[in-house]
Amino acid sequence: RSWNLFNRSPMNLGKFEYRAGELHCENVRVADMAERYDTPVFIYSKSSILESYREIEAMFKPVNAEIHYAMKANGNLSILKLLNEAGAGFDVVSGGEIQRLLRVGVDPRRILYAGVGKTVADLTLALRKGIQMFNVENARELQLIDALAEKLGVTAEAALRVNPDVNPE
């Protein structure tokens, strides 16, 4: 089952609610935040994010699954730090995303590197930092990761992505 961390219906705004015709986020008037920080401003509910994460965590607890947040959804450093403190792992698609995670204290062993177009520089960074695993797109990428890991004297964990319904020709 696919799950969107921010899967809230229009009627359920999480910790955002109207009081006397004014929108609030966790007991703070949105208008006050807009005035203080100017607009446009992005406002996130810490408790909504944590509640959603805990709900997903509980849902998958019986199968001992690891929960990895896809950074492409939102790379805000405060959100990354919050999810890291909650125990989330992370799914990245670039060396820049790895660097953002390291900046907020994420253990590299909780980082999965997925996505197409991985560069040699980004693969080298990931190998040097000791990330948990690579999601490999093809044999050539696997060979490149293997060669780089051997050159660096490290072992790389990899998962091979297979799409059995697509004819590669």
Secondary structure, DSSP 8 states (H G I E B T S, - for coil): ----TT---TT--TTEEEETTEEEETTEEHHHHHHHH-SS-----HHHHHHHHHHHHHHHGGGT---EEEGGG---HHHHHHHHHHT-EEEESSHHHHHHHHHTT--GGGEEE--S---HHHHHHHHHHT-SEEEE-SHHHHHHHHHHHHHHT----EEE---TTS---
